[in-house]
Amino acid sequence: MHVSIRIQGHLDLLWQEWLEGLEIVHEEEGTSKLSGMLADQAALYGVLTKIDHLSLTLLSLERSETRPQEG
């Protein structure tokens, strides 16, 4: 499944590997977008648990079975 998670603040890019390899992109609004493919819902819950343990503010979560078309 493809996920796109937006959190408050700019997360250090070094966390990318620990967050199941989700790509971290810093956005101008002072937020970070984490996106990429996860194996299943259990992996998604694992990432959300890590976000919670880091005391990050979750702003949005989008999930789809396939990667969205770009453009």
N, CA, C and O atoms as a GROMACS GRO file, in nm:
protein
  284
    1MET      N    1   0.084  -0.117   0.000
    1MET     CA    2   0.000   0.000   0.000
    1MET      C    3   0.088   0.123   0.000
    1MET      O    4   0.199   0.122   0.055
    2HIS      N    5   0.039   0.231  -0.063
    2HIS     CA    6   0.110   0.358  -0.063
    2HIS      C    7   0.051   0.447   0.045
    2HIS      O    8  -0.071   0.455   0.060
    3VAL      N    9   0.139   0.514   0.122
    3VAL     CA   10   0.092   0.605   0.225
    3VAL      C   11   0.156   0.742   0.207
    3VAL      O   12   0.267   0.756   0.155
    4SER      N   13   0.083   0.843   0.251
    4SER     CA   14   0.133   0.980   0.256
    4SER      C   15   0.092   1.036   0.391
    4SER      O   16  -0.027   1.049   0.421
    5ILE      N   17   0.191   1.069   0.472
    5ILE     CA   18   0.168   1.114   0.609
    5ILE      C   19   0.228   1.253   0.622
    5ILE      O   20   0.342   1.275   0.583
    6ARG      N   21   0.153   1.345   0.676
    6ARG     CA   22   0.203   1.481   0.699
    6ARG      C   23   0.210   1.505   0.849
    6ARG      O   24   0.114   1.477   0.922
    7ILE      N   25   0.325   1.556   0.895
    7ILE     CA   26   0.344   1.586   1.036
    7ILE      C   27   0.390   1.730   1.053
    7ILE      O   28   0.444   1.791   0.960
    8GLN      N   29   0.367   1.785   1.172
    8GLN     CA   30   0.410   1.921   1.204
    8GLN      C   31   0.560   1.921   1.228
    8GLN      O   32   0.612   1.832   1.295
    9GLY      N   33   0.629   2.020   1.173
    9GLY     CA   34   0.773   2.034   1.195
    9GLY      C   35   0.854   1.964   1.087
    9GLY      O   36   0.802   1.885   1.008
   10HIS      N   37   0.982   1.995   1.085
   10HIS     CA   38   1.073   1.933   0.991
   10HIS      C   39   1.148   1.820   1.061
   10HIS      O   40   1.230   1.844   1.150
   11LEU      N   41   1.118   1.700   1.020
   11LEU     CA   42   1.180   1.580   1.078
   11LEU      C   43   1.316   1.558   1.015
   11LEU      O   44   1.331   1.571   0.893
   12ASP      N   45   1.416   1.527   1.095
   12ASP     CA   46   1.550   1.501   1.044
   12ASP      C   47   1.547   1.387   0.943
   12ASP      O   48   1.483   1.284   0.966
   13LEU      N   49   1.614   1.405   0.831
   13LEU     CA   50   1.614   1.304   0.725
   13LEU      C   51   1.678   1.173   0.768
   13LEU      O   52   1.657   1.070   0.705
   14LEU      N   53   1.756   1.175   0.876
   14LEU     CA   54   1.818   1.053   0.926
   14LEU      C   55   1.715   0.952   0.979
   14LEU      O   56   1.747   0.834   0.995
   15TRP      N   57   1.592   0.998   1.007
   15TRP     CA   58   1.486   0.910   1.057
   15TRP      C   59   1.423   0.827   0.946
   15TRP      O   60   1.345   0.736   0.973
   16GLN      N   61   1.456   0.856   0.822
   16GLN     CA   62   1.392   0.791   0.708
   16GLN      C   63   1.404   0.638   0.715
   16GLN      O   64   1.304   0.568   0.696
   17GLU      N   65   1.521   0.587   0.740
   17GLU     CA   66   1.540   0.441   0.746
   17GLU      C   67   1.459   0.380   0.861
   17GLU      O   68   1.400   0.274   0.844
   18TRP      N   69   1.457   0.446   0.976
   18TRP     CA   70   1.385   0.394   1.093
   18TRP      C   71   1.235   0.393   1.069
   18TRP      O   72   1.163   0.313   1.128
   19LEU      N   73   1.188   0.483   0.982
   19LEU     CA   74   1.044   0.491   0.951
   19LEU      C   75   1.012   0.411   0.825
   19LEU      O   76   0.943   0.459   0.736
   20GLU      N   77   1.062   0.289   0.820
   20GLU     CA   78   1.032   0.193   0.714
   20GLU      C   79   1.071   0.242   0.575
   20GLU      O   80   1.014   0.199   0.475
   21GLY      N   81   1.170   0.334   0.568
   21GLY     CA   82   1.218   0.382   0.439
   21GLY      C   83   1.127   0.483   0.372
   21GLY      O   84   1.147   0.515   0.254
   22LEU      N   85   1.027   0.534   0.443
   22LEU     CA   86   0.940   0.636   0.384
   22LEU      C   87   1.023   0.761   0.353
   22LEU      O   88   1.103   0.804   0.435
   23GLU      N   89   1.002   0.817   0.235
   23GLU     CA   90   1.074   0.937   0.195
   23GLU      C   91   1.024   1.055   0.277
   23GLU      O   92   0.904   1.074   0.292
   24ILE      N   93   1.117   1.134   0.330
   24ILE     CA   94   1.084   1.252   0.409
   24ILE      C   95   1.113   1.375   0.324
   24ILE      O   96   1.225   1.394   0.277
   25VAL      N   97   1.011   1.459   0.306
   25VAL     CA   98   1.025   1.583   0.231
   25VAL      C   99   0.982   1.698   0.321
   25VAL      O  100   0.871   1.697   0.375
   26HIS      N  101   1.071   1.797   0.336
   26HIS     CA  102   1.036   1.915   0.414
   26HIS      C  103   0.955   2.009   0.327
   26HIS      O  104   0.994   2.040   0.214
   27GLU      N  105   0.842   2.055   0.379
   27GLU     CA  106   0.755   2.145   0.306
   27GLU      C  107   0.770   2.286   0.362
   27GLU      O  108   0.810   2.306   0.477
   28GLU      N  109   0.737   2.385   0.278
   28GLU     CA  110   0.756   2.525   0.316
   28GLU      C  111   0.672   2.567   0.435
   28GLU      O  112   0.710   2.658   0.508
   29GLU      N  113   0.559   2.502   0.457
   29GLU     CA  114   0.469   2.540   0.566
   29GLU      C  115   0.522   2.498   0.703
   29GLU      O  116   0.453   2.516   0.804
   30GLY      N  117   0.644   2.444   0.708
   30GLY     CA  118   0.697   2.397   0.835
   30GLY      C  119   0.652   2.257   0.869
   30GLY      O  120   0.653   2.217   0.986
   31THR      N  121   0.611   2.182   0.767
   31THR     CA  122   0.566   2.045   0.788
   31THR      C  123   0.660   1.950   0.714
   31THR      O  124   0.741   1.992   0.631
   32SER      N  125   0.646   1.823   0.745
   32SER     CA  126   0.720   1.718   0.674
   32SER      C  127   0.620   1.619   0.617
   32SER      O  128   0.521   1.585   0.681
   33LYS      N  129   0.646   1.574   0.496
   33LYS     CA  130   0.562   1.473   0.432
   33LYS      C  131   0.643   1.345   0.422
   33LYS      O  132   0.754   1.344   0.368
   34LEU      N  133   0.587   1.237   0.475
   34LEU     CA  134   0.647   1.105   0.466
   34LEU      C  135   0.564   1.026   0.367
   34LEU      O  136   0.443   1.015   0.382
   35SER      N  137   0.628   0.970   0.267
   35SER     CA  138   0.551   0.895   0.167
   35SER      C  139   0.631   0.778   0.115
   35SER      O  140   0.754   0.779   0.113
   36GLY      N  141   0.557   0.676   0.071
   36GLY     CA  142   0.619   0.557   0.014
   36GLY      C  143   0.530   0.436   0.031
   36GLY      O  144   0.416   0.446   0.075
   37MET      N  145   0.586   0.323  -0.006
   37MET     CA  146   0.513   0.197  -0.001
   37MET      C  147   0.540   0.126   0.132
   37MET      O  148   0.653   0.123   0.181
   38LEU      N  149   0.434   0.068   0.188
   38LEU     CA  150   0.445  -0.016   0.306
   38LEU      C  151   0.383  -0.152   0.273
   38LEU      O  152   0.292  -0.161   0.191
   39ALA      N  153   0.432  -0.255   0.338
   39ALA     CA  154   0.388  -0.391   0.307
   39ALA      C  155   0.241  -0.416   0.339
   39ALA      O  156   0.171  -0.481   0.262
   40ASP      N  157   0.195  -0.363   0.452
   40ASP     CA  158   0.058  -0.392   0.494
   40ASP      C  159   0.017  -0.295   0.604
   40ASP      O  160   0.092  -0.205   0.641
   41GLN      N  161  -0.103  -0.316   0.656
   41GLN     CA  162  -0.155  -0.227   0.759
   41GLN      C  163  -0.075  -0.238   0.889
   41GLN      O  164  -0.064  -0.140   0.963
   42ALA      N  165  -0.020  -0.353   0.917
   42ALA     CA  166   0.062  -0.368   1.037
   42ALA      C  167   0.186  -0.278   1.029
   42ALA      O  168   0.226  -0.220   1.129
   43ALA      N  169   0.245  -0.267   0.911
   43ALA     CA  170   0.360  -0.178   0.892
   43ALA      C  171   0.318  -0.033   0.912
   43ALA      O  172   0.393   0.046   0.970
   44LEU      N  173   0.200   0.002   0.863
   44LEU     CA  174   0.148   0.138   0.882
   44LEU      C  175   0.130   0.168   1.030
   44LEU      O  176   0.171   0.275   1.077
   45TYR      N  177   0.071   0.076   1.105
   45TYR     CA  178   0.055   0.097   1.249
   45TYR      C  179   0.190   0.111   1.317
   45TYR      O  180   0.204   0.188   1.412
   46GLY      N  181   0.289   0.036   1.271
   46GLY     CA  182   0.424   0.048   1.326
   46GLY      C  183   0.481   0.188   1.306
   46GLY      O  184   0.540   0.244   1.398
   47VAL      N  185   0.463   0.244   1.187
   47VAL     CA  186   0.511   0.380   1.160
   47VAL      C  187   0.435   0.480   1.246
   47VAL      O  188   0.496   0.570   1.302
   48LEU      N  189   0.304   0.465   1.256
   48LEU     CA  190   0.225   0.557   1.339
   48LEU      C  191   0.266   0.549   1.486
   48LEU      O  192   0.266   0.651   1.556
   49THR      N  193   0.300   0.431   1.533
   49THR     CA  194   0.347   0.416   1.671
   49THR      C  195   0.480   0.488   1.690
   49THR      O  196   0.500   0.553   1.792
   50LYS      N  197   0.569   0.479   1.592
   50LYS     CA  198   0.698   0.549   1.601
   50LYS      C  199   0.676   0.700   1.601
   50LYS      O  200   0.743   0.772   1.676
   51ILE      N  201   0.584   0.749   1.519
   51ILE     CA  202   0.552   0.892   1.517
   51ILE      C  203   0.501   0.935   1.653
   51ILE      O  204   0.537   1.042   1.703
   52ASP      N  205   0.417   0.852   1.714
   52ASP     CA  206   0.364   0.882   1.848
   52ASP      C  207   0.477   0.884   1.951
   52ASP      O  208   0.481   0.972   2.036
   53HIS      N  209   0.568   0.788   1.944
   53HIS     CA  210   0.678   0.782   2.041
   53HIS      C  211   0.772   0.902   2.028
   53HIS      O  212   0.836   0.940   2.126
   54LEU      N  213   0.780   0.961   1.909
   54LEU     CA  214   0.861   1.081   1.889
   54LEU      C  215   0.786   1.208   1.929
   54LEU      O  216   0.840   1.318   1.918
   55SER      N  217   0.661   1.193   1.975
   55SER     CA  218   0.574   1.305   2.016
   55SER      C  219   0.554   1.405   1.903
   55SER      O  220   0.551   1.526   1.925
   56LEU      N  221   0.539   1.352   1.780
   56LEU     CA  222   0.514   1.437   1.664
   56LEU      C  223   0.364   1.456   1.648
   56LEU      O  224   0.284   1.371   1.688
   57THR      N  225   0.326   1.569   1.589
   57THR     CA  226   0.185   1.598   1.566
   57THR      C  227   0.147   1.550   1.427
   57THR      O  228   0.199   1.600   1.327
   58LEU      N  229   0.056   1.454   1.420
   58LEU     CA  230   0.007   1.401   1.294
   58LEU      C  231  -0.098   1.497   1.238
   58LEU      O  232  -0.195   1.530   1.305
   59LEU      N  233  -0.076   1.543   1.114
   59LEU     CA  234  -0.168   1.638   1.050
   59LEU      C  235  -0.261   1.569   0.951
   59LEU      O  236  -0.378   1.605   0.940
   60SER      N  237  -0.209   1.470   0.878
   60SER     CA  238  -0.294   1.399   0.783
   60SER      C  239  -0.232   1.265   0.748
   60SER      O  240  -0.112   1.242   0.763
   61LEU      N  241  -0.320   1.175   0.701
   61LEU     CA  242  -0.280   1.042   0.657
   61LEU      C  243  -0.366   1.003   0.539
   61LEU      O  244  -0.489   1.008   0.546
   62GLU      N  245  -0.301   0.965   0.430
   62GLU     CA  246  -0.372   0.914   0.314
   62GLU      C  247  -0.313   0.778   0.279
   62GLU      O  248  -0.192   0.758   0.283
   63ARG      N  249  -0.402   0.686   0.244
   63ARG     CA  250  -0.359   0.550   0.210
   63ARG      C  251  -0.429   0.508   0.083
   63ARG      O  252  -0.547   0.536   0.064
   64SER      N  253  -0.355   0.440  -0.004
   64SER     CA  254  -0.416   0.383  -0.124
   64SER      C  255  -0.347   0.252  -0.155
   64SER      O  256  -0.236   0.226  -0.108
   65GLU      N  257  -0.412   0.170  -0.232
   65GLU     CA  258  -0.355   0.039  -0.264
   65GLU      C  259  -0.242   0.050  -0.366
   65GLU      O  260  -0.158  -0.040  -0.375
   66THR      N  261  -0.239   0.158  -0.442
   66THR     CA  262  -0.134   0.178  -0.542
   66THR      C  263  -0.077   0.320  -0.528
   66THR      O  264  -0.140   0.408  -0.469
   67ARG      N  265   0.040   0.339  -0.584
   67ARG     CA  266   0.103   0.471  -0.579
   67ARG      C  267   0.023   0.566  -0.668
   67ARG      O  268  -0.011   0.531  -0.781
   68PRO      N  269  -0.007   0.687  -0.618
   68PRO     CA  270  -0.085   0.783  -0.696
   68PRO      C  271  -0.009   0.826  -0.822
   68PRO      O  272   0.114   0.830  -0.822
   69GLN      N  273  -0.082   0.858  -0.927
   69GLN     CA  274  -0.022   0.907  -1.049
   69GLN      C  275   0.032   1.047  -1.027
   69GLN      O  276  -0.034   1.130  -0.964
   70GLU      N  277   0.151   1.073  -1.078
   70GLU     CA  278   0.210   1.206  -1.065
   70GLU      C  279   0.173   1.289  -1.187
   70GLU      O  280   0.158   1.234  -1.297
   71GLY      N  281   0.158   1.420  -1.169
   71GLY     CA  282   0.136   1.506  -1.283
   71GLY      C  283   0.002   1.564  -1.281
   71GLY      O  284  -0.034   1.640  -1.371
   0.00000   0.00000   0.00000
